[in-house]
Amino acid sequence: MDETMKFGSKAVHAGVKPDPSNGAIMTPIFQSSSFAQGGLGAEQEYVYARSKNPTRTQVQDSIAALENGKHGLVFGSGMAAIDAVVKLFKPGDQILSINALYGGTHRLFTQVYAPFGIDFEFIDMEDAHGVEAHIGPHTKMIWIETPTNPSLSIVDIEAIAAIVKGKGILLVVDNTFATPYLQNPLDLGADIVMHSATKYLGGHSDTLMGALVVRDDALAKKLYALQNNCGAISGPFDCFLVLRGIKTLHLRMKQHCKNAMLLAHYLEQHPKVDRVNYPGLEHHPNHHIAKKQMRDFGGMLSFVLKDENQSAAEMLISKLKVFTLAESLGGVESLIGHPATMTHASLSKEDRAKAGITDGLLRLSVGVEDPEDIIKDLEQALA
Ligand SMILES: *Cc1c(COP(=O)(O)O)cnc(C)c1O
């Protein structure tokens, strides 16, 4: 592939080659668990599909190219990809992460790996300089998300990368909300980029997948061993669906960003809305950092109703017609979520408060419908 290709061309072409046996333009679904061997001891690329499958190879190479990385690895879900990263560590190691972490990641860290003796600390990283004081002799990884879910806070990736540089600490960025179209953490000094490809990369709410992208060969080898030995791989049909989704990532993201910005401005001036969290708004506390590290501001936003009672949120949700009440995000259709009772229900009320999640907070995954219809829907529901 031509390394200088622009993003949209990479989305269409990178990592994908016509099938050598028949010239099929679209990557076939190689629904085969085993591959015929040329002879005893003969070295060949494909042997057994847990280790390597041709459909998977192409989606891995495509995601790696979009993130300006060298090695891509995909897993059965975003959580399986995160799980592989945590398995790089051992009891006694410390992992630092953000307060406003994705609920599933928080559960994996605290409910699965903390009992094994890995130490987790969750801190506010909106001011990157505060992070240094939490780094100790056992700190081995910093795990961040930016923009965060559902508060849409921004963490300065470059500043955190500068703090960990030379200390033997891995910096991992969950880039699910931004997508590689808006932000490339490896270019900003991160060691691993993680994606829930279930969301924008797939883009059509029809599959689950997780991805990791790295540049370092030795790190890629360790992660590949975990992918192969633990077996949490993605099946060929899911690989095909995400490959197909990626081809329109740039087109979808343009519309997601445009619609979310229009909606953020609309909600901001609405008398029943107390606050809008969107990194594209100038009053967002870290708008300047978002502007520095992102190409646009994404399709996710959250807002708080002036009436903080859960019944007000319930009433609004019940009147929406374009937005559907559902978990997940990043598909072509607009979705609304209530984090306090949905994605973040497993957190204690105190932990929710720390992450800015009140009963009046609503999260929107703004789809690619016509913006007039999206705004009209909220207009009638708020009235
Ligand atoms: C959805 C999500 C995950 C988990 O991914 P799955 O594909 O659901 O396992 C991790 N991080 C973020 C930010 C997510 O939105």
The ligand as an SDF file (V2000), in Angstrom:
LIG
                    3D

 15 15  0  0  0  0  0  0  0  0999 V2000
  -18.4230   -0.5830   23.7040 C   0  0  0  0  0  0  0  0  0  0  0  0
  -17.1540   -0.1100   24.2860 C   0  0  0  0  0  0  0  0  0  0  0  0
  -16.1880   -1.0150   24.7600 C   0  0  0  0  0  0  0  0  0  0  0  0
  -16.4110   -2.5230   24.7840 C   0  0  0  0  0  0  0  0  0  0  0  0
  -16.5620   -3.0470   23.5110 O   0  0  0  0  0  0  0  0  0  0  0  0
  -17.5000   -4.3270   23.1600 P   0  0  0  0  0  0  0  0  0  0  0  0
  -17.3140   -4.4660   21.6980 O   0  0  0  0  0  0  0  0  0  0  0  0
  -18.8850   -3.9760   23.5830 O   0  0  0  0  0  0  0  0  0  0  0  0
  -16.9550   -5.4760   23.9560 O   0  0  0  0  0  0  0  0  0  0  0  0
  -15.0050   -0.4970   25.2410 C   0  0  0  0  0  0  0  0  0  0  0  0
  -14.7750    0.8420   25.2700 N   0  0  0  0  0  0  0  0  0  0  0  0
  -15.6960    1.7340   24.8320 C   0  0  0  0  0  0  0  0  0  0  0  0
  -15.3810    3.1760   24.8830 C   0  0  0  0  0  0  0  0  0  0  0  0
  -16.9020    1.2830   24.3250 C   0  0  0  0  0  0  0  0  0  0  0  0
  -17.8070    2.1800   23.9170 O   0  0  0  0  0  0  0  0  0  0  0  0
  1  2  1  0
  2  3  1  0
  2 14  2  0
  3  4  1  0
  3 10  2  0
  4  5  1  0
  5  6  1  0
  6  7  2  0
  6  8  1  0
  6  9  1  0
 10 11  1  0
 11 12  2  0
 12 13  1  0
 12 14  1  0
 14 15  1  0
M  END
$$$$
